[in-house]
Amino acid sequence: MEILCERCRERGARIFSTRVNGRPEETTQRNLCFACHDIEHPGERKDMEKRRCRYCGWKDENGFCQPCMREFRRFLRSRGLDFPASQWTPEQFAQAGAIFMELEQHMKRWGAERRRKES
């Protein structure tokens, strides 16, 4: 089932974002189609087209390629976290900082290994 754009409710959402501000009640999620995203964030998608995956370096407009995103989510689930963050318990929020620091190190190693295998 396709997720509809939250703004226009006509087109399928293609840009999904979650902002975690430290507490469950401050977590926001946005699911927008390209057109509505361009209205809310003019010029941002043009910059996105130049982006590469932050971990393995493959060209990817979202900043994460699909293999790295799968590993990212697998790692979080292995530590008891998953998205949406709005469903995290207070205990999960308390642990999230340390888990995300561990996740960042893991993903840098994982991305480097992926680059090595692909070249």
Rosetta constraint file for C-alpha pairs under 8 A:
AtomPair CA 2 CA 12 HARMONIC 6.25 0.50
AtomPair CA 2 CA 13 HARMONIC 7.75 0.50
AtomPair CA 3 CA 12 HARMONIC 5.72 0.50
AtomPair CA 3 CA 13 HARMONIC 5.68 0.50
AtomPair CA 3 CA 31 HARMONIC 7.82 0.50
AtomPair CA 4 CA 9 HARMONIC 5.45 0.50
AtomPair CA 4 CA 10 HARMONIC 6.53 0.50
AtomPair CA 4 CA 11 HARMONIC 5.78 0.50
AtomPair CA 4 CA 12 HARMONIC 4.41 0.50
AtomPair CA 4 CA 13 HARMONIC 5.11 0.50
AtomPair CA 4 CA 31 HARMONIC 7.57 0.50
AtomPair CA 4 CA 32 HARMONIC 7.61 0.50
AtomPair CA 4 CA 33 HARMONIC 7.75 0.50
AtomPair CA 5 CA 9 HARMONIC 4.95 0.50
AtomPair CA 5 CA 10 HARMONIC 6.63 0.50
AtomPair CA 5 CA 11 HARMONIC 5.76 0.50
AtomPair CA 5 CA 12 HARMONIC 5.46 0.50
AtomPair CA 5 CA 13 HARMONIC 4.39 0.50
AtomPair CA 5 CA 14 HARMONIC 7.91 0.50
AtomPair CA 5 CA 31 HARMONIC 5.63 0.50
AtomPair CA 5 CA 32 HARMONIC 4.43 0.50
AtomPair CA 5 CA 33 HARMONIC 5.22 0.50
AtomPair CA 5 CA 36 HARMONIC 7.84 0.50
AtomPair CA 6 CA 13 HARMONIC 7.61 0.50
AtomPair CA 6 CA 30 HARMONIC 7.14 0.50
AtomPair CA 6 CA 31 HARMONIC 5.79 0.50
AtomPair CA 6 CA 32 HARMONIC 5.85 0.50
AtomPair CA 7 CA 32 HARMONIC 6.64 0.50
AtomPair CA 7 CA 36 HARMONIC 6.58 0.50
AtomPair CA 8 CA 36 HARMONIC 7.10 0.50
AtomPair CA 11 CA 33 HARMONIC 6.10 0.50
AtomPair CA 12 CA 32 HARMONIC 7.64 0.50
AtomPair CA 12 CA 33 HARMONIC 5.78 0.50
AtomPair CA 13 CA 31 HARMONIC 5.42 0.50
AtomPair CA 13 CA 32 HARMONIC 4.56 0.50
AtomPair CA 13 CA 33 HARMONIC 4.18 0.50
AtomPair CA 13 CA 34 HARMONIC 7.45 0.50
AtomPair CA 14 CA 31 HARMONIC 7.11 0.50
AtomPair CA 14 CA 32 HARMONIC 6.05 0.50
AtomPair CA 14 CA 33 HARMONIC 5.01 0.50
AtomPair CA 14 CA 34 HARMONIC 6.29 0.50
AtomPair CA 15 CA 30 HARMONIC 7.90 0.50
AtomPair CA 15 CA 31 HARMONIC 5.83 0.50
AtomPair CA 15 CA 32 HARMONIC 5.34 0.50
AtomPair CA 15 CA 33 HARMONIC 6.25 0.50
AtomPair CA 15 CA 34 HARMONIC 6.86 0.50
AtomPair CA 15 CA 37 HARMONIC 7.45 0.50
AtomPair CA 16 CA 29 HARMONIC 7.46 0.50
AtomPair CA 16 CA 30 HARMONIC 5.81 0.50
AtomPair CA 16 CA 31 HARMONIC 4.59 0.50
AtomPair CA 16 CA 32 HARMONIC 6.58 0.50
AtomPair CA 17 CA 29 HARMONIC 5.63 0.50
AtomPair CA 17 CA 30 HARMONIC 5.25 0.50
AtomPair CA 17 CA 31 HARMONIC 6.57 0.50
AtomPair CA 18 CA 27 HARMONIC 7.19 0.50
AtomPair CA 18 CA 28 HARMONIC 5.73 0.50
AtomPair CA 18 CA 29 HARMONIC 4.38 0.50
AtomPair CA 18 CA 30 HARMONIC 6.52 0.50
AtomPair CA 18 CA 84 HARMONIC 7.69 0.50
AtomPair CA 18 CA 85 HARMONIC 7.91 0.50
AtomPair CA 19 CA 27 HARMONIC 5.64 0.50
AtomPair CA 19 CA 28 HARMONIC 5.25 0.50
AtomPair CA 19 CA 29 HARMONIC 6.36 0.50
AtomPair CA 20 CA 24 HARMONIC 7.75 0.50
AtomPair CA 20 CA 26 HARMONIC 6.83 0.50
AtomPair CA 20 CA 27 HARMONIC 4.62 0.50
AtomPair CA 20 CA 28 HARMONIC 6.74 0.50
AtomPair CA 20 CA 85 HARMONIC 7.05 0.50
AtomPair CA 21 CA 26 HARMONIC 5.51 0.50
AtomPair CA 21 CA 27 HARMONIC 5.75 0.50
AtomPair CA 22 CA 26 HARMONIC 6.92 0.50
AtomPair CA 22 CA 27 HARMONIC 7.53 0.50
AtomPair CA 22 CA 93 HARMONIC 7.02 0.50
AtomPair CA 23 CA 27 HARMONIC 6.67 0.50
AtomPair CA 23 CA 90 HARMONIC 7.82 0.50
AtomPair CA 23 CA 93 HARMONIC 6.81 0.50
AtomPair CA 24 CA 85 HARMONIC 6.93 0.50
AtomPair CA 24 CA 86 HARMONIC 5.09 0.50
AtomPair CA 24 CA 87 HARMONIC 7.31 0.50
AtomPair CA 24 CA 88 HARMONIC 6.83 0.50
AtomPair CA 24 CA 89 HARMONIC 7.82 0.50
AtomPair CA 24 CA 90 HARMONIC 7.59 0.50
AtomPair CA 24 CA 93 HARMONIC 7.58 0.50
AtomPair CA 25 CA 86 HARMONIC 7.09 0.50
AtomPair CA 27 CA 85 HARMONIC 6.81 0.50
AtomPair CA 27 CA 86 HARMONIC 5.78 0.50
AtomPair CA 28 CA 86 HARMONIC 7.64 0.50
AtomPair CA 32 CA 36 HARMONIC 6.03 0.50
AtomPair CA 32 CA 37 HARMONIC 5.68 0.50
AtomPair CA 33 CA 37 HARMONIC 6.08 0.50
AtomPair CA 34 CA 38 HARMONIC 6.12 0.50
AtomPair CA 35 CA 39 HARMONIC 6.45 0.50
AtomPair CA 36 CA 40 HARMONIC 6.27 0.50
AtomPair CA 37 CA 41 HARMONIC 5.73 0.50
AtomPair CA 37 CA 42 HARMONIC 7.69 0.50
AtomPair CA 38 CA 42 HARMONIC 4.86 0.50
AtomPair CA 38 CA 43 HARMONIC 6.84 0.50
AtomPair CA 38 CA 44 HARMONIC 7.23 0.50
AtomPair CA 38 CA 45 HARMONIC 6.94 0.50
AtomPair CA 41 CA 45 HARMONIC 7.91 0.50
AtomPair CA 43 CA 47 HARMONIC 6.91 0.50
AtomPair CA 44 CA 48 HARMONIC 6.31 0.50
AtomPair CA 45 CA 49 HARMONIC 6.33 0.50
AtomPair CA 45 CA 61 HARMONIC 7.95 0.50
AtomPair CA 46 CA 50 HARMONIC 7.27 0.50
AtomPair CA 47 CA 51 HARMONIC 6.83 0.50
AtomPair CA 48 CA 60 HARMONIC 7.95 0.50
AtomPair CA 48 CA 61 HARMONIC 4.72 0.50
AtomPair CA 48 CA 62 HARMONIC 6.61 0.50
AtomPair CA 48 CA 63 HARMONIC 7.72 0.50
AtomPair CA 49 CA 60 HARMONIC 7.32 0.50
AtomPair CA 49 CA 61 HARMONIC 4.97 0.50
AtomPair CA 50 CA 59 HARMONIC 7.47 0.50
AtomPair CA 50 CA 60 HARMONIC 7.92 0.50
AtomPair CA 50 CA 61 HARMONIC 6.87 0.50
AtomPair CA 51 CA 59 HARMONIC 6.17 0.50
AtomPair CA 51 CA 60 HARMONIC 5.85 0.50
AtomPair CA 51 CA 61 HARMONIC 5.32 0.50
AtomPair CA 51 CA 62 HARMONIC 7.28 0.50
AtomPair CA 51 CA 63 HARMONIC 6.05 0.50
AtomPair CA 52 CA 57 HARMONIC 5.20 0.50
AtomPair CA 52 CA 58 HARMONIC 5.30 0.50
AtomPair CA 52 CA 59 HARMONIC 4.10 0.50
AtomPair CA 52 CA 60 HARMONIC 4.84 0.50
AtomPair CA 52 CA 61 HARMONIC 6.68 0.50
AtomPair CA 52 CA 62 HARMONIC 7.92 0.50
AtomPair CA 52 CA 63 HARMONIC 5.62 0.50
AtomPair CA 52 CA 64 HARMONIC 7.32 0.50
AtomPair CA 53 CA 57 HARMONIC 4.73 0.50
AtomPair CA 53 CA 58 HARMONIC 5.25 0.50
AtomPair CA 53 CA 59 HARMONIC 6.04 0.50
AtomPair CA 53 CA 60 HARMONIC 5.52 0.50
AtomPair CA 53 CA 61 HARMONIC 7.92 0.50
AtomPair CA 53 CA 62 HARMONIC 7.48 0.50
AtomPair CA 53 CA 63 HARMONIC 4.49 0.50
AtomPair CA 53 CA 64 HARMONIC 4.37 0.50
AtomPair CA 53 CA 65 HARMONIC 5.47 0.50
AtomPair CA 53 CA 68 HARMONIC 7.93 0.50
AtomPair CA 54 CA 63 HARMONIC 5.69 0.50
AtomPair CA 54 CA 64 HARMONIC 6.19 0.50
AtomPair CA 55 CA 64 HARMONIC 7.33 0.50
AtomPair CA 55 CA 68 HARMONIC 7.09 0.50
AtomPair CA 55 CA 107 HARMONIC 6.26 0.50
AtomPair CA 55 CA 108 HARMONIC 5.55 0.50
AtomPair CA 55 CA 110 HARMONIC 7.69 0.50
AtomPair CA 55 CA 111 HARMONIC 4.73 0.50
AtomPair CA 55 CA 112 HARMONIC 7.29 0.50
AtomPair CA 56 CA 68 HARMONIC 7.45 0.50
AtomPair CA 56 CA 108 HARMONIC 7.80 0.50
AtomPair CA 56 CA 110 HARMONIC 7.94 0.50
AtomPair CA 56 CA 111 HARMONIC 4.17 0.50
AtomPair CA 56 CA 112 HARMONIC 6.10 0.50
AtomPair CA 56 CA 114 HARMONIC 6.46 0.50
AtomPair CA 56 CA 115 HARMONIC 5.75 0.50
AtomPair CA 57 CA 111 HARMONIC 7.89 0.50
AtomPair CA 57 CA 115 HARMONIC 7.64 0.50
AtomPair CA 58 CA 65 HARMONIC 6.77 0.50
AtomPair CA 59 CA 65 HARMONIC 7.53 0.50
AtomPair CA 60 CA 64 HARMONIC 6.22 0.50
AtomPair CA 60 CA 65 HARMONIC 5.58 0.50
AtomPair CA 64 CA 68 HARMONIC 6.12 0.50
AtomPair CA 64 CA 69 HARMONIC 5.83 0.50
AtomPair CA 65 CA 69 HARMONIC 6.10 0.50
AtomPair CA 66 CA 70 HARMONIC 6.11 0.50
AtomPair CA 67 CA 71 HARMONIC 6.34 0.50
AtomPair CA 68 CA 72 HARMONIC 5.94 0.50
AtomPair CA 68 CA 107 HARMONIC 7.65 0.50
AtomPair CA 68 CA 111 HARMONIC 7.16 0.50
AtomPair CA 69 CA 73 HARMONIC 6.16 0.50
AtomPair CA 70 CA 74 HARMONIC 6.02 0.50
AtomPair CA 71 CA 75 HARMONIC 6.01 0.50
AtomPair CA 71 CA 107 HARMONIC 7.82 0.50
AtomPair CA 72 CA 76 HARMONIC 6.39 0.50
AtomPair CA 72 CA 103 HARMONIC 7.45 0.50
AtomPair CA 72 CA 107 HARMONIC 6.96 0.50
AtomPair CA 73 CA 77 HARMONIC 6.11 0.50
AtomPair CA 73 CA 82 HARMONIC 6.83 0.50
AtomPair CA 74 CA 78 HARMONIC 6.16 0.50
AtomPair CA 75 CA 79 HARMONIC 6.55 0.50
AtomPair CA 75 CA 103 HARMONIC 7.02 0.50
AtomPair CA 76 CA 80 HARMONIC 6.38 0.50
AtomPair CA 76 CA 81 HARMONIC 5.00 0.50
AtomPair CA 76 CA 82 HARMONIC 5.97 0.50
AtomPair CA 76 CA 99 HARMONIC 7.79 0.50
AtomPair CA 76 CA 103 HARMONIC 7.47 0.50
AtomPair CA 77 CA 81 HARMONIC 4.96 0.50
AtomPair CA 77 CA 82 HARMONIC 5.47 0.50
AtomPair CA 79 CA 99 HARMONIC 7.35 0.50
AtomPair CA 80 CA 92 HARMONIC 7.80 0.50
AtomPair CA 81 CA 88 HARMONIC 7.38 0.50
AtomPair CA 81 CA 92 HARMONIC 6.97 0.50
AtomPair CA 81 CA 96 HARMONIC 7.99 0.50
AtomPair CA 82 CA 88 HARMONIC 7.94 0.50
AtomPair CA 83 CA 87 HARMONIC 7.45 0.50
AtomPair CA 84 CA 88 HARMONIC 7.61 0.50
AtomPair CA 88 CA 92 HARMONIC 5.71 0.50
AtomPair CA 88 CA 93 HARMONIC 6.50 0.50
AtomPair CA 89 CA 93 HARMONIC 6.42 0.50
AtomPair CA 90 CA 94 HARMONIC 6.22 0.50
AtomPair CA 91 CA 95 HARMONIC 6.38 0.50
AtomPair CA 92 CA 96 HARMONIC 5.92 0.50
AtomPair CA 93 CA 97 HARMONIC 7.63 0.50
AtomPair CA 95 CA 99 HARMONIC 6.29 0.50
AtomPair CA 96 CA 100 HARMONIC 5.91 0.50
AtomPair CA 97 CA 101 HARMONIC 6.33 0.50
AtomPair CA 98 CA 102 HARMONIC 6.31 0.50
AtomPair CA 99 CA 103 HARMONIC 5.95 0.50
AtomPair CA 100 CA 104 HARMONIC 6.04 0.50
AtomPair CA 101 CA 105 HARMONIC 6.60 0.50
AtomPair CA 102 CA 106 HARMONIC 6.20 0.50
AtomPair CA 103 CA 107 HARMONIC 6.01 0.50
AtomPair CA 104 CA 108 HARMONIC 6.22 0.50
AtomPair CA 105 CA 109 HARMONIC 6.42 0.50
AtomPair CA 106 CA 110 HARMONIC 6.04 0.50
AtomPair CA 107 CA 111 HARMONIC 5.79 0.50
AtomPair CA 108 CA 112 HARMONIC 6.14 0.50
AtomPair CA 109 CA 113 HARMONIC 6.22 0.50
AtomPair CA 110 CA 114 HARMONIC 6.19 0.50
AtomPair CA 111 CA 115 HARMONIC 6.15 0.50
AtomPair CA 112 CA 116 HARMONIC 6.20 0.50
AtomPair CA 113 CA 117 HARMONIC 6.21 0.50
AtomPair CA 114 CA 118 HARMONIC 6.10 0.50
AtomPair CA 115 CA 119 HARMONIC 6.14 0.50
